Amino acid sequence: MPLKRFLSGPYAFQGLLLVSLVGGGLSGGYFPEVVPYLKPLADIFLNLLLSAIVPLVFFSVASATARAAGSGSLSRILCQAALVFLITGTLAALWSLIAVMMFPPAKGVSLTLPVAVNHVHPDISTHIASLFTVPDFGQLFSHQHMLALMVFSLLTGLACAKSSPDNPFLRFLTGGEQVFLRMFSLIMWLAPIGFFAWFALLISTLGPKFAGVYLQIGLVCYTVCLLWFAGFYSLCAFIAGGRSTLARFWKFIPLPALTALATCSSAASLPANLLASQSMGVPPVVAETVIPLGTMLHKQGSIIGAMFKIAFLFGVFQLDFSGATVVLTAIGVSFLTGSVMGAIPGGGMLGELFILTVYGFPPESLIAVAAISLLIDPVATLLNVTGNTASTLLIARRSANKP
């Protein structure tokens, strides 16, 4: 019975993926002669994933925007929460930037893949148009133009919201979202095979030292996240209402924190987060709007994780992770990865692909980055959930509903 509960629990699939990574690494290290036979399996999984991601992003972003704007909540809620989300998310990106500057991921390890890396030092003034737009409609339907697709999807959703409520195109968007979410779920059942094959390829190419890089990333990232949880969220609570609010924060935060660690799901932690926020004195009208919104759009743990992934990719491709343009782009990309991409179901993998496309890294490096997500998922979810709790305290204070 305990085994049955474990296999059906929230960590079951992540555990299976971790086993696949370890098995693939051992196969690549000890049986390199089988690696050429695994490459077709890796390519099949990656190609299916890349094919499904583009329509999933379009339908998810467009339908979510249409629903939010149509209900009027977009203007009311975002005006109240946008400033807090923007400031706290940017500070999380800066905190993680300092960490990766001090402890560079993948130091001393290089990665060679058949696809060349392009535009890893984008000139913002030159490439801003190509990042956010494309000259031809057909170019939108490529994973290489993910940011332009998101802009187009947002505009499509806003246009739908301005039309009649029974607009058939809105029903088409909702139905398309459901279909491609299901397709994405079906493809992810192949993830253990794909992860096994790709990691075998990586280890056979790079050797066992690559496994030590992941261990270092995990140790540094967990330390950075736990310090942020204890320090920054305490500061938020103190700013929101002084020592009394700080005391209430630490009295009631264990419930959503433990729920996040146990489930690795921001959505599953939402009820506990609502209860904790209201127990801290946050007015229900604030908690019941900000917590669900933050669950979709405000994920500080994902922002920190994205910065580690960006620095990791720069490290394995032996690129210079310095300079104003590189740093500002990294902050912006990590923020978008933890907010906009995090609002899409399955957004973890989408966020990783978004990082690859913005910088021009080859799609073959996707699994190497996805392995980082598996390692840091519990602590990233902890920050995603409890960051919204701390934000509700600040938003309640800002809206004159002092907790």
Order of alpha helices (4+ residues) and beta strands (2+ residues): alpha-alpha-alpha-alpha-alpha-alpha-alpha-alpha-alpha-alpha-alpha-alpha-alpha-alpha-alpha-alpha
